[in-house]
């Protein structure tokens, strides 16, 4: 009986936590002329931290493009939050209506956030997957002085001048079994940064045998956000954190410490994530 009551209590707490998280996720539509619509998540203790609150911008893949803002909650940080991952940051999730991510429009979202929310502008982080991985590198390379650290998953970069990427602590991760965006797309970026001496703040990992969709699990890992939060624009020399590792074995453990348990693996491994 005690065991049953404990299970019921945990279930109720999980539902209450998820409900509370929903209350702090706000859609922002048509606030930037010609710009992106987006979600803003405010952490539960936001009004106690305000100006010390970091910001995470998440850029989704092509499968979530469109004009239905609900689509962008299908995977990524907002989905992780609802499923129990505690992320102590303002989480900004724009929706790309189609085509490549536009660095200026991403910056417009960031500047709107600065005007409308108290935040720590020295701790702005960007993470993106697939098309969003391209968007992450394109944005960081264009506005390196605004980003404290960035993580690009299974993407690439369209910038002709990639030197800006060398100014930001950057972690590029790609699976070797990726059929949607070949690992070569990330390797080309790494090679260019190395050949031009812009790799002093660069980390990269090629996860052997990992598919394209498998890397979505990284968005649910606590250590992903620990790594991002360990950087600031105020860090002397802006070194990249090399003390936190992510390898293929971590993918299967991505949900273990989440309050409400693991999401449906079919959602995360859906082949339409790109």
C-alpha positions in Angstrom: 0.0 0.0 0.0 2.8 2.4 0.9 4.5 1.7 -2.4 1.2 2.4 -4.3 0.8 5.7 -2.5 4.3 6.7 -3.2 3.8 5.9 -6.9 0.6 7.9 -7.0 2.2 10.9 -5.2 5.1 10.9 -7.7 2.6 10.8 -10.6 0.6 13.7 -9.2 3.8 15.7 -8.6 4.9 15.0 -12.2 1.6 16.2 -13.6 1.7 19.4 -11.4 5.2 20.1 -12.6 4.3 19.7 -16.3 1.2 21.9 -15.8 3.3 24.6 -14.2 5.8 24.4 -17.1 3.0 24.9 -19.6 2.0 28.1 -17.7 5.4 29.6 -18.4 5.5 29.0 -22.1 4.3 32.0 -24.1 3.7 32.3 -27.9 4.8 35.6 -29.5 3.3 36.2 -32.9 3.5 39.1 -35.3 5.6 41.2 -32.9 8.5 41.6 -35.3 7.5 42.9 -38.8 8.6 40.4 -41.4 10.3 38.4 -38.6 9.9 35.0 -37.0 7.2 34.0 -34.6 8.5 32.2 -31.5 8.0 30.8 -28.1 9.4 32.2 -24.8 9.8 29.9 -21.8 10.4 31.6 -18.5 11.9 29.4 -15.8 9.9 28.9 -12.6 12.3 31.0 -10.5 12.6 33.7 -13.2 11.2 36.6 -11.1 13.8 35.9 -8.4 16.7 36.0 -10.8 15.7 38.4 -13.6 18.9 40.1 -14.8 21.0 37.0 -14.0 18.9 34.7 -16.1 20.7 33.2 -19.1 19.1 32.8 -22.6 19.0 29.8 -24.8 17.9 30.1 -28.5 16.9 26.8 -30.1 16.8 26.5 -33.9 14.8 23.5 -35.2 15.2 21.4 -38.3 13.3 21.5 -41.6 10.5 19.1 -40.5 9.2 21.8 -38.1 9.2 24.7 -40.6 5.8 26.3 -41.4 3.3 28.6 -39.9 1.9 26.5 -37.1 3.9 27.5 -34.0 2.8 24.3 -32.2 5.0 22.3 -34.5 8.2 23.6 -33.0 7.3 22.0 -29.6 7.5 18.5 -31.1 11.1 18.0 -30.0 13.8 20.1 -28.4 14.1 22.1 -25.2 10.5 23.0 -24.9 9.5 19.4 -25.2 12.2 18.4 -22.7 10.9 21.0 -20.2 7.4 19.7 -20.4 8.6 16.2 -20.0 10.6 17.1 -16.9 13.9 18.6 -17.8 14.6 21.7 -15.6 16.3 24.3 -17.7 17.1 27.5 -15.7 17.0 29.9 -18.6 14.8 31.9 -20.8 14.3 29.5 -23.7 13.5 31.2 -27.1 12.3 29.0 -29.9 11.6 30.7 -33.2 9.8 29.0 -36.1 11.3 29.2 -39.5 8.5 29.4 -42.1 10.8 27.7 -44.7 14.2 27.9 -46.4 17.4 28.6 -44.6 17.6 30.3 -41.2 18.2 34.0 -41.5 20.9 35.3 -39.0 19.4 38.8 -39.0 15.9 37.5 -38.2 17.3 35.4 -35.4 19.1 38.5 -34.1 15.8 40.4 -34.3 14.3 37.8 -32.0 17.2 38.2 -29.6 16.9 41.9 -29.5 13.2 41.8 -29.0 13.8 39.5 -26.0 16.4 41.9 -24.6 13.8 44.7 -24.8 11.0 42.7 -23.2 12.6 40.5 -20.6 15.2 41.0 -18.0 18.2 38.7 -18.9 21.9 38.3 -18.7 23.1 39.4 -22.1 26.6 38.0 -21.4 25.1 34.5 -21.3 23.3 34.0 -24.5 23.5 30.4 -26.0 22.5 29.0 -29.3 21.8 25.3 -30.0 20.4 23.9 -33.2 19.8 20.6 -35.0 20.0 19.7 -38.7 18.7 22.8 -40.6 19.0 24.5 -37.2 22.6 23.3 -37.0 23.2 25.3 -40.1 21.3 28.2 -38.6 23.3 28.0 -35.4 26.7 28.3 -37.2 25.5 30.9 -39.6 24.1 33.0 -36.7 27.2 32.6 -34.5 29.5 33.3 -37.3 27.6 36.5 -38.1 27.1 37.7 -34.5 30.0 36.2 -32.5 30.1 39.0 -30.0 26.6 38.2 -28.8 26.9 34.5 -28.2 28.6 33.0 -25.1 28.7 29.5 -26.5 27.0 27.4 -29.1 26.3 23.8 -30.0 25.5 22.7 -33.6 24.1 19.2 -34.1 24.2 17.4 -37.5 24.3 20.5 -39.5 26.8 22.6 -41.5 27.5 26.2 -42.4 26.7 28.4 -45.5 29.0 31.3 -44.6 31.8 32.1 -46.9 33.7 33.8 -44.1 33.7 31.4 -41.1 36.3 33.3 -39.1 33.6 34.6 -36.7 33.1 31.0 -35.5 36.6 31.0 -34.1 35.6 33.7 -31.6 33.0 31.6 -29.8 33.3 28.4 -27.7 31.7 26.0 -30.1 30.8 22.3 -30.0 30.0 20.6 -33.3 28.5 17.1 -33.0 27.5 14.8 -35.9 26.6 11.1 -36.2 28.6 9.0 -38.7 25.5 7.1 -39.8 23.5 10.2 -40.6 21.8 9.8 -44.0 19.8 13.1 -44.0 22.8 15.4 -43.5 26.1 13.5 -44.1 28.8 14.0 -41.4 31.0 15.5 -44.2 29.0 18.7 -43.8 30.3 19.3 -40.3 33.7 18.0 -41.1 34.1 20.6 -43.9 33.5 23.3 -41.3 35.9 21.8 -38.8 38.6 21.4 -41.5 38.3 25.0 -42.6 38.5 26.3 -39.0 41.5 24.2 -38.3 43.3 25.2 -41.6 42.7 28.9 -40.9 43.7 28.8 -37.2 40.2 29.5 -36.0 39.9 26.3 -33.9 41.2 27.3 -30.5 37.7 27.4 -29.1 36.4 24.5 -31.1 35.2 21.1 -30.0 33.9 18.4 -32.3 32.7 14.8 -32.0 31.7 12.3 -34.6 29.4 9.8 -32.9 30.1 6.4 -34.5 27.0 4.7 -35.8 24.6 7.5 -34.6 21.8 8.3 -37.0 20.4 11.7 -37.8 17.4 11.5 -35.4 19.4 10.0 -32.6 21.1 13.3 -32.0 17.8 14.9 -30.9 18.4 13.1 -27.6 21.2 15.5 -26.9 18.5 18.2 -26.5 17.1 16.3 -23.5 20.4 15.8 -21.6 21.3 17.8 -18.5 25.0 17.9 -19.4 24.1 19.7 -22.6 22.8 22.7 -20.7 25.5 22.4 -18.0 28.1 22.8 -20.8 26.3 25.8 -22.3 25.9 27.5 -19.0 29.6 27.1 -18.1 30.5 29.9 -20.6 30.1 33.6 -20.5 31.2 36.6 -22.6 33.0 37.8 -19.5 35.3 34.7 -19.4 38.9 35.8 -19.8 40.1 34.5 -23.2 36.7 32.8 -23.6 38.0 29.2 -23.4 35.9 26.3 -24.5 34.8 23.8 -21.7 36.4 20.4 -22.4 35.5 18.9 -19.1 32.0 17.7 -20.1 31.8 15.0 -22.6 29.0 13.6 -24.7 29.4 10.3 -26.5 27.1 7.7 -28.1 26.6 5.9 -24.8 24.9 9.1 -23.4 22.1 8.9 -26.0 20.4 6.0 -24.2 20.6 7.8 -20.9 19.3 11.1 -22.0 16.0 10.9 -20.1 17.0 9.0 -16.9 17.0 12.0 -14.5 13.9 13.8 -15.9 11.1 14.3 -13.5 8.3 12.8 -15.5 10.2 10.1 -17.2 11.3 9.4 -20.8 9.4 10.7 -23.8 8.3 8.3 -26.4 11.4 7.2 -28.2 9.5 7.0 -31.5 9.1 10.8 -31.3 12.8 11.4 -30.9 13.9 8.9 -33.5 11.3 9.9 -36.0 13.0 9.9 -39.4 11.3 13.2 -40.3 13.6 15.1 -37.9 15.9 17.0 -40.2 
